[in-house]
């Protein structure tokens, strides 16, 4: 068995679920999340040299997923600007999906950078400087994206200051 195969199996066995969860938070769709994880793994393990440190591999795969997500959203925005088609997302009648669906729809209204900042801040629990480093932008830019995203999400989800803990 090649070295990369052992590293690949170990990464998926120990961190596969976390990678899928991260991708789902970025994309908001299970199918797209699976595609994003697969594409990132293909890019990372398609290289000639892959290390064996699981933590570094996971960080590298997460970075590949983030870059792929932001790039794909940018391409999609350009495509949607040229095509005039509106598709409604599928609706679930079950009440247990109502909140998750509402949050998913609210996250979908954010720009790719805002959504990436929100996921990195509130899911990955990164600090503003860490997010700025991850996205290769200034800390002020991250703060602006987070503030704009919070305001937009609060409006979308009808959250008031009294309802926040």
C-alpha positions as CSV (number, residue, x, y, z in Angstrom):
1,X,0.0,0.0,0.0
2,X,1.4,3.4,-1.0
3,X,2.1,6.1,1.7
4,X,-0.7,8.3,0.4
5,X,-3.2,5.5,0.7
6,X,-2.5,5.1,4.4
7,X,-2.7,8.8,5.0
8,X,-5.9,9.0,2.9
9,X,-7.6,6.1,4.9
10,X,-6.4,7.5,8.2
11,X,-7.7,11.0,7.4
12,X,-11.1,9.7,6.3
13,X,-11.4,7.4,9.3
14,X,-10.6,10.0,11.9
15,X,-11.8,13.3,10.3
16,X,-14.1,12.3,7.5
17,X,-17.3,13.3,9.3
18,X,-15.8,16.7,10.4
19,X,-14.8,17.4,6.8
20,X,-18.3,16.6,5.5
21,X,-19.9,18.8,8.2
22,X,-17.6,21.7,7.3
23,X,-18.5,21.3,3.6
24,X,-22.2,21.2,4.5
25,X,-21.9,24.4,6.4
26,X,-20.2,26.1,3.5
27,X,-22.6,24.8,0.8
28,X,-25.8,24.3,2.7
29,X,-26.6,21.2,0.6
30,X,-25.6,17.6,1.3
31,X,-24.9,16.7,-2.3
32,X,-22.8,19.8,-2.9
33,X,-21.0,19.2,0.3
34,X,-20.1,15.6,-0.8
35,X,-18.9,17.0,-4.1
36,X,-16.8,19.6,-2.4
37,X,-15.1,17.1,-0.1
38,X,-14.5,14.8,-3.0
39,X,-13.0,17.6,-5.1
40,X,-10.8,18.8,-2.3
41,X,-9.5,15.2,-1.6
42,X,-8.8,14.7,-5.3
43,X,-6.8,17.9,-5.4
44,X,-4.9,17.2,-2.2
45,X,-4.1,13.6,-2.8
46,X,-3.5,14.1,-6.6
47,X,-0.3,15.8,-5.7
48,X,3.0,13.9,-5.9
49,X,3.9,14.4,-2.2
50,X,1.4,14.0,0.6
51,X,2.5,14.1,4.2
52,X,1.4,11.7,6.9
53,X,0.4,14.2,9.6
54,X,-3.4,14.0,9.8
55,X,-3.8,17.4,11.4
56,X,-1.8,19.1,8.5
57,X,-3.6,17.0,5.9
58,X,-7.0,18.0,7.4
59,X,-6.0,21.7,7.4
60,X,-4.8,21.4,3.8
61,X,-8.1,19.7,2.7
62,X,-10.2,22.3,4.6
63,X,-8.2,25.1,2.8
64,X,-8.8,23.4,-0.5
65,X,-12.5,23.1,0.2
66,X,-12.7,26.8,1.2
67,X,-10.9,27.9,-1.9
68,X,-13.0,25.7,-4.1
69,X,-16.2,26.9,-2.5
70,X,-15.4,30.6,-2.8
71,X,-14.2,30.1,-6.4
72,X,-17.3,28.2,-7.4
73,X,-19.6,30.8,-5.8
74,X,-17.8,33.5,-7.8
75,X,-18.2,31.6,-11.0
76,X,-21.9,30.9,-10.2
77,X,-22.5,34.6,-9.6
78,X,-21.1,35.4,-13.0
79,X,-23.2,32.7,-14.6
80,X,-26.4,33.8,-12.9
81,X,-25.8,37.4,-14.0
82,X,-26.0,36.2,-17.6
83,X,-28.9,33.8,-17.3
84,X,-32.2,34.7,-16.0
85,X,-33.6,31.7,-14.3
86,X,-35.1,31.5,-10.8
87,X,-35.3,28.2,-9.1
88,X,-37.0,27.8,-5.7
89,X,-35.3,25.5,-3.2
90,X,-37.3,22.3,-2.3
91,X,-39.6,22.8,0.7
92,X,-40.0,20.2,3.5
93,X,-43.4,19.9,5.2
94,X,-42.0,18.4,8.3
95,X,-41.7,20.8,11.2
96,X,-38.3,19.5,12.4
97,X,-36.8,20.8,9.1
98,X,-38.3,24.2,9.4
99,X,-35.6,25.8,11.5
100,X,-32.8,24.2,9.7
101,X,-34.4,25.2,6.4
102,X,-34.9,28.7,7.5
103,X,-31.2,29.0,8.6
104,X,-30.1,27.4,5.3
105,X,-32.1,29.9,3.3
106,X,-30.7,32.8,5.4
107,X,-27.1,31.6,4.9
108,X,-27.8,31.4,1.2
109,X,-28.5,35.1,1.1
110,X,-24.9,35.9,2.2
111,X,-22.1,36.6,-0.2
112,X,-19.5,33.8,-0.5
113,X,-17.0,35.8,1.6
114,X,-19.6,36.6,4.3
115,X,-20.7,33.0,4.5
116,X,-17.1,31.8,4.7
117,X,-16.4,34.3,7.5
118,X,-19.5,33.1,9.4
119,X,-18.6,29.4,9.1
120,X,-15.0,30.0,10.1
121,X,-16.0,32.2,13.0
122,X,-18.9,30.4,14.5
123,X,-18.3,26.8,13.3
124,X,-14.5,26.6,13.2
125,X,-14.3,29.1,16.2
126,X,-11.5,31.0,14.6
127,X,-10.5,34.5,15.7
128,X,-10.7,37.4,13.4
129,X,-6.9,37.4,12.8
130,X,-7.1,33.7,12.0
131,X,-9.9,34.2,9.6
132,X,-8.1,37.1,7.9
133,X,-5.1,34.8,7.5
134,X,-7.2,32.0,6.2
135,X,-8.9,34.2,3.6
136,X,-5.8,36.3,2.8
137,X,-7.5,39.6,3.6
138,X,-7.3,42.3,6.2
139,X,-8.8,41.9,9.7
140,X,-11.0,45.0,9.0
141,X,-12.4,43.2,6.0
142,X,-13.3,40.2,8.1
143,X,-14.9,42.4,10.7
144,X,-17.0,44.1,8.0
145,X,-18.1,40.8,6.5
146,X,-19.0,39.4,9.9
147,X,-21.0,42.5,10.9
148,X,-22.8,42.6,7.6
149,X,-23.5,38.9,7.8
150,X,-24.8,39.2,11.4
151,X,-27.1,42.1,10.4
152,X,-28.4,40.3,7.4
153,X,-28.9,37.0,9.3
154,X,-30.7,38.8,12.2
155,X,-33.1,40.4,9.7
156,X,-33.6,37.1,7.8
157,X,-34.2,35.1,11.0
158,X,-36.1,37.9,12.9
159,X,-33.6,37.8,15.7
160,X,-33.7,40.7,18.2
161,X,-31.2,41.6,20.8
162,X,-33.5,40.4,23.6
163,X,-33.6,36.9,22.1
164,X,-29.8,36.5,22.0
165,X,-28.2,34.9,25.1
